[in-house]
Amino acid sequence: MKLLSLLALSTLAASPAFAQETRQLDSHEHGVGQLDIAFDGSLVAMELHAPGADIVGFEYGAESDEDIAKVEDALLVLAQPLGLFVVPEAAQCSVVEVRAELESEDEHKDHEEEGHDDHGDEEHEGEDHDDHAEDVGHTEFHAEYLLECGDITALTEISFTYFTAFPDAVEVEVQVISDQGATAFEVEHDAPMLDLTSLN
């Protein structure tokens, strides 16, 4: 699955439109998630990134029993992709593989700092601290899915019941790669339907 995902995303990343969208999302805008979808024959790879606030209502690291329970419940929901992103029954899609986890921006920052330590660049390391100071404590949910569909041509739309499951989510920026190339969409809480007919 990772290979398919990386292949699709590397192709997407080569698109100027995708690069622009990615830069905008790097600001970690609350209420806005990102979903990348790649079609490869009968397979559909999906990768979701969503701020912790969108999913569980907070972005600090879960320490209390209540917060930990919220995170665990959210991961269980995220592990059911066809309950969040509903596809037509005619497409005959089934889940092949799922991975859902909670990531901390602190972890990414630590990895970056370790990299700077290896180079002995203390001055640059200090700049890195400043650049990320206001991001400390932010968390992000990350999920990857692989679906296999009996009739991929029938996958003409996706209903985002994601917004029902996670009411704090306002919008999902969607990037789709298919035989038609890379296409960007915006799916909003008030209009939770992604029309894919233009890609068939």
C-alpha positions in Angstrom: 0.0 0.0 0.0 2.8 2.4 0.9 4.4 1.9 -2.5 1.1 2.8 -4.3 0.6 5.7 -2.0 4.1 7.1 -2.5 3.9 6.6 -6.3 0.6 8.5 -6.5 1.7 11.3 -4.2 5.1 11.7 -5.9 3.2 12.2 -9.1 0.8 14.6 -7.4 3.7 16.5 -5.9 5.1 17.2 -9.4 1.9 19.1 -10.1 2.3 22.9 -9.5 -1.3 23.1 -8.3 -0.7 20.3 -5.8 2.4 22.0 -4.5 0.5 25.3 -4.0 -2.3 23.5 -2.1 0.3 21.7 0.0 2.0 24.9 1.0 -1.3 26.5 2.0 -2.2 23.5 4.2 1.2 23.5 5.9 -0.1 26.3 8.0 -2.2 23.7 9.9 -5.6 25.5 9.4 -8.2 24.4 11.9 -11.3 22.9 10.3 -9.5 22.0 7.1 -8.2 18.5 6.4 -6.5 17.1 3.3 -7.4 13.9 1.4 -5.3 12.5 -1.4 -7.0 9.9 -3.7 -5.2 7.8 -6.3 -6.8 5.5 -8.8 -4.8 2.6 -10.2 -6.8 0.1 -12.1 -9.3 -1.4 -9.7 -7.4 0.0 -6.7 -8.1 3.2 -4.9 -5.5 4.6 -2.5 -6.6 7.3 0.0 -4.5 9.3 2.5 -6.1 11.6 5.0 -4.5 14.3 7.2 -6.7 16.1 9.6 -5.9 18.5 12.6 -6.5 17.0 16.0 -9.0 19.8 16.7 -11.2 18.6 13.8 -11.3 15.1 15.0 -11.4 15.1 18.8 -11.8 18.8 19.6 -8.3 19.4 20.9 -4.7 19.4 19.6 -2.6 18.9 22.7 -1.3 15.5 23.6 -4.0 13.3 25.3 -3.1 12.6 28.9 -6.4 12.3 30.8 -8.4 9.1 30.6 -11.2 11.1 28.9 -9.0 12.5 26.2 -7.2 9.2 25.6 -10.6 7.6 25.2 -11.6 10.2 22.6 -8.5 9.6 20.6 -9.0 5.8 20.7 -12.6 6.2 19.7 -11.6 8.5 16.8 -9.1 6.0 15.6 -11.7 3.3 15.5 -14.0 5.5 13.4 -11.1 6.4 11.1 -10.4 2.7 10.6 -13.7 2.4 8.8 -13.1 4.4 5.6 -16.3 3.3 3.8 -18.3 4.6 6.7 -16.6 8.1 6.3 -16.3 8.2 2.6 -19.4 6.5 1.1 -19.1 5.2 -2.4 -21.9 3.9 -4.7 -22.8 0.2 -4.0 -22.5 -0.4 -7.8 -18.7 0.2 -7.5 -18.5 -2.9 -5.3 -15.6 -1.5 -3.3 -14.1 -3.3 -0.3 -11.3 -2.4 2.1 -8.0 -4.1 1.5 -5.8 -2.3 4.0 -6.2 0.4 6.7 -3.8 2.3 8.9 -4.9 5.1 11.2 -2.7 6.9 13.8 -2.3 10.2 15.7 0.9 12.1 14.9 2.4 14.9 17.0 4.2 17.9 15.4 6.5 17.7 18.3 7.7 14.4 17.0 8.4 15.9 13.6 10.2 18.8 15.2 12.4 16.4 17.3 13.4 14.5 14.1 14.4 17.8 12.5 16.4 18.8 15.5 18.2 15.5 15.5 19.1 16.0 11.9 20.6 19.4 12.7 22.5 17.9 15.6 24.1 15.5 13.2 25.4 18.3 11.2 26.5 20.3 14.2 24.7 23.4 12.9 23.7 25.0 16.2 22.8 28.3 14.7 20.4 26.8 12.2 19.0 24.6 15.0 18.1 27.7 16.9 16.3 29.1 14.0 14.4 25.8 13.7 13.3 26.2 17.3 12.0 29.7 16.5 10.2 28.6 13.4 8.3 25.9 15.2 7.8 27.4 18.6 4.2 28.2 18.0 3.5 24.7 16.6 4.5 22.9 19.8 1.8 20.6 21.0 -0.2 20.3 17.8 -1.4 16.9 16.8 -2.7 15.5 13.5 -4.6 12.4 12.6 -3.2 10.5 9.7 -5.0 7.6 7.9 -4.2 5.5 4.8 -6.6 3.3 3.0 -6.5 0.9 0.1 -9.7 -0.1 -1.5 -10.4 -2.6 -4.3 -13.5 -2.0 -6.5 -15.3 -4.5 -8.7 -16.5 -1.8 -11.0 -14.3 1.3 -10.8 -16.3 3.1 -13.5 -19.3 3.1 -11.1 -17.3 5.1 -8.6 -18.8 8.4 -9.7 -19.1 10.2 -6.4 -18.1 10.0 -2.7 -20.4 11.2 0.1 -18.4 12.7 3.0 -20.2 11.4 6.0 -16.8 12.3 7.5 -18.4 15.6 8.4 -21.2 13.9 10.4 -18.7 11.8 12.3 -16.5 14.8 13.0 -18.7 17.9 13.3 -15.7 20.2 14.0 -14.4 19.6 10.5 -15.4 22.3 8.1 -13.7 21.5 4.8 -11.5 18.9 3.1 -9.1 19.8 0.4 -9.1 16.8 -2.0 -6.4 15.9 -4.6 -7.3 13.2 -7.0 -4.9 11.5 -9.4 -6.2 9.3 -12.2 -5.7 8.7 -15.9 -6.9 12.2 -16.4 -4.1 13.6 -14.3 -4.2 15.5 -11.0 -7.4 17.4 -10.1 -8.1 19.5 -7.0 -11.5 19.7 -5.3 -12.9 21.3 -2.1 -15.5 19.4 -0.2 -17.3 21.4 2.5 -19.4 20.5 5.5 -22.5 22.1 4.0 -22.0 20.3 0.6 -20.5 17.0 1.5 -20.4 15.4 -1.9 -17.4 14.8 -4.2 -18.5 14.5 -7.9 -16.0 12.3 -9.8 -17.9 11.9 -13.0 -15.5 14.2 -14.8 -12.7 11.7 -14.2 -14.4 8.8 -15.9 
